Structure formats: C-alpha cells, structure tokens
Amino acid sequence: MSAESTASREVPKENRFKAWRQTRPFWAGLLTMLGGVPIAYLPYGDMRLGNMTLAMATTAGAGALIIGVLLITLGLTMWFQPIVRVFAGVAAIILALVSLPVSNFGGLVIGFLLSMIGGAMSISWAPAPPVEEAVDTEDDGEPEASVETSAEAGAVLTAGLPEQRGPEHHATDKTIDANGGRNSAG
C-alpha cells in the first residue's frame, strides 16, 4: 500500500458520521426506533403522582412489548442493512397500525405516529448517486447544448407546423375530419 491510496480513502473524523448517515435512511431508522420505545414501555410503566400510582398495564402487554422490540429492530435494520429498507418500512407501517389496538392506542399515539413517519421515510428513501456521477453532472443550471444541436432541434420541432414552412407546402397538406374523410388544407 502506498501513502497516496490510504490518504485518498481516509475521511476526516468529523465527516465520518456524516458520510455514514448519508448512505442509509438514517432519520427513518431513528424515528422508527423512537416510535418503538413508547409502544413497548407504556404497558409496563408506572407513573407516580404524589401518593397515587397510574398504571397503563393492559392485557395485551406481551403483544405491545413484541411490537415495540420489532420496531426498534426494524429501525436498526434500516441503519445497518439499507438494502432492505423497503421491506423494513412496510413492516414498520404494519406494526405501527397493529399497535393502535394492542398497545394503548399505539403508545398514546406518539409511538404510532413516529413509527408511521419512519416507515414511510424508509420506503421513500433512495441512495444518492455515486460521487463520480454527481461531479460530472454538476452545471450552472443552463442546458449544455451546442449551437448545431439546438438548430437541428428547432428545425425538427418546427418542420411539422404549416406556418413555419413555405407557401408551396400548404396546398399539399391533408387533414382528416371527424368523419374520417380527407380535406385539403390551404
């Protein structure tokens, strides 16, 4: 290995996380994992208000725990296996919908909404084009066409218009009326 090859592959420390984050549906995975936490926690958690204990326990506590753990696992899958992002997104949306009746209205609707948004973001995420393509396609917003190309394109576009052609072509133009008969234009 030469010094040049290691220097070109080395990414500065402050940019490593950014480079990693941009190659996968990061925010989708984060929202899906955050949505799984209230779904899994609320059926088992207790809240104390002075001397009063408020328990959100339900009979379907095991189902809520399974849904929450699966959502957290799907969020990690979105991060570390971005190739299966569509499957993970669809599964997250289905589990979020199932959490409504099973887990205290989907973790008091907070977990439901976070998981639904994370799943939708995962489905819609697409990887960025490779760096080589992105550098080659950068331009100043102006179309890159030569004078010959634009002149040929203009000629092709206006060739079919009668007002752009000479008067000798008007007599030979034929049109078809609504009944299928041919009429001469001119």
C-alpha distance (Angstrom), angle and dihedral (degrees) to the residues before:
residue distance angle dihedral
M1 . . .
S2 3.74 . .
A3 3.76 128.2 .
E4 3.80 90.1 -113.8
S5 3.80 95.1 58.7
T6 3.80 94.1 50.0
A7 3.80 92.7 45.3
S8 3.79 93.1 51.9
R9 3.81 93.7 50.8
E10 3.79 95.6 44.0
V11 3.80 114.2 100.1
P12 3.80 118.9 -158.8
K13 3.80 112.9 -103.1
E14 3.79 94.4 -115.0
N15 3.81 91.0 54.2
R16 3.82 99.3 45.5
F17 3.78 95.1 83.0
K18 3.80 91.3 44.4
A19 3.81 91.2 50.8
W20 3.82 91.0 47.6
R21 3.81 92.3 46.9
Q22 3.80 93.6 50.8
T23 3.81 94.0 54.9
R24 3.80 95.4 61.8
P25 3.83 140.6 34.6
F26 3.81 92.2 -86.9
W27 3.80 100.4 163.3
A28 3.79 91.8 43.6
G29 3.81 90.7 55.1
L30 3.80 92.3 45.4
L31 3.81 93.7 50.9
T32 3.80 91.6 46.0
M33 3.81 91.8 51.7
L34 3.81 91.8 45.7
G35 3.81 88.6 50.4
G36 3.80 91.5 53.0
V37 3.81 93.6 55.8
P38 3.84 99.6 67.2
I39 3.79 91.2 38.9
A40 3.81 91.2 56.0
Y41 3.81 97.7 35.8
L42 3.80 106.3 44.4
P43 3.83 98.7 67.0
Y44 3.82 89.2 54.9
G45 3.79 102.0 34.2
D46 3.78 127.5 97.2
M47 3.76 126.4 -153.7
R48 3.79 120.5 -157.4
L49 3.78 120.8 -151.1
G50 3.79 105.0 -176.0
N51 3.82 105.8 -62.1
M52 3.78 93.4 -15.0
T53 3.81 122.0 92.3
L54 3.78 118.7 -153.4
A55 3.81 113.1 -158.7
M56 3.79 122.1 -172.5
A57 3.81 93.4 -167.1
T58 3.78 116.1 149.0
T59 3.78 134.4 -174.2
A60 3.79 89.2 -112.5
G61 3.81 94.3 57.7
A62 3.81 93.7 127.1
G63 3.81 91.1 52.6
A64 3.80 90.7 50.7
L65 3.79 90.8 49.9
I66 3.81 91.5 50.4
I67 3.81 92.3 48.2
G68 3.80 92.2 48.3
V69 3.81 93.6 48.1
L70 3.81 91.0 47.0
L71 3.81 91.0 51.2
I72 3.79 90.8 51.0
T73 3.81 89.3 48.4
L74 3.81 91.3 49.6
G75 3.80 90.1 50.9
L76 3.81 90.0 53.5
T77 3.80 89.2 46.5
M78 3.81 89.8 55.2
W79 3.80 88.6 54.0
F80 3.78 101.2 44.0
Q81 3.83 101.8 28.6
P82 3.83 105.2 34.9
I83 3.81 90.7 166.0
V84 3.84 89.5 76.1
R85 3.81 94.0 46.5
V86 3.82 94.3 121.1
F87 3.80 93.1 52.7
A88 3.81 91.3 45.2
G89 3.81 91.0 48.7
V90 3.80 94.0 50.3
A91 3.81 91.1 46.1
A92 3.82 90.7 49.1
I93 3.81 91.4 51.9
I94 3.81 92.0 48.7
L95 3.81 92.3 47.8
A96 3.81 90.7 47.4
L97 3.81 89.7 53.5
V98 3.81 91.5 47.7
S99 3.80 90.1 50.2
L100 3.81 91.7 65.6
P101 3.82 96.1 75.4
V102 3.81 96.1 25.4
S103 3.80 105.5 46.6
N104 3.80 114.0 39.0
F105 3.80 95.6 -72.2
G106 3.78 92.5 -41.6
G107 3.78 97.4 -49.2
L108 3.81 92.8 -40.3
V109 3.82 89.0 -47.2
I110 3.82 90.5 -70.1
G111 3.80 94.9 92.9
F112 3.80 90.9 41.1
L113 3.82 93.8 54.4
L114 3.81 94.8 43.4
S115 3.80 91.6 49.5
M116 3.81 93.6 46.0
I117 3.81 92.5 50.1
G118 3.82 91.8 44.5
G119 3.81 91.7 50.1
A120 3.79 92.6 48.2
M121 3.80 91.3 48.2
S122 3.79 90.1 50.3
I123 3.80 92.3 52.4
S124 3.80 93.0 47.9
W125 3.82 97.2 43.7
A126 3.80 116.8 108.2
P127 3.80 126.9 -174.9
A128 3.78 117.5 -106.5
P129 3.79 117.5 -107.0
P130 3.81 115.3 -94.7
V131 3.79 116.1 -84.3
E132 3.81 93.4 -111.0
E133 3.80 91.9 57.9
A134 3.78 93.3 44.0
V135 3.81 92.1 53.5
D136 3.81 92.9 47.7
T137 3.80 94.6 49.4
E138 3.80 96.7 48.8
D139 3.80 112.1 115.8
D140 3.75 140.5 152.1
G141 3.79 93.8 -97.4
E142 3.78 94.3 -93.6
P143 3.80 118.7 116.9
E144 3.76 113.5 -108.6
A145 3.79 104.5 -130.9
S146 3.77 128.0 139.3
V147 3.79 122.7 -127.6
E148 3.80 91.7 -108.4
T149 3.80 92.2 51.2
S150 3.79 93.7 49.1
A151 3.81 91.8 46.1
E152 3.80 91.1 51.0
A153 3.79 91.3 47.3
G154 3.79 90.7 50.4
A155 3.78 91.1 50.2
V156 3.79 91.8 50.0
L157 3.80 93.0 47.5
T158 3.81 95.1 48.8
A159 3.82 97.0 39.4
G160 3.80 92.5 88.7
L161 3.81 96.8 48.5
P162 3.85 113.5 95.7
E163 3.80 94.4 -150.6
Q164 3.81 90.8 57.0
R165 3.81 93.8 51.8
G166 3.74 127.0 72.1
P167 3.85 123.8 -88.7
E168 3.81 91.6 -104.6
H169 3.82 89.8 71.6
H170 3.82 96.3 53.3
A171 3.79 94.6 75.0
T172 3.78 93.6 54.6
D173 3.82 97.1 47.7
K174 3.78 112.0 111.9
T175 3.78 126.9 -164.9
I176 3.77 131.8 -171.7
D177 3.79 117.5 -128.9
A178 3.81 125.2 -145.1
N179 3.82 92.4 -88.2
G180 3.79 93.2 54.8
G181 3.80 95.7 -104.4
R182 3.78 122.1 133.7
N183 3.80 120.3 -117.5
S184 3.78 128.2 -172.9
A185 3.76 114.9 -121.6
G186 3.70 116.4 -146.1
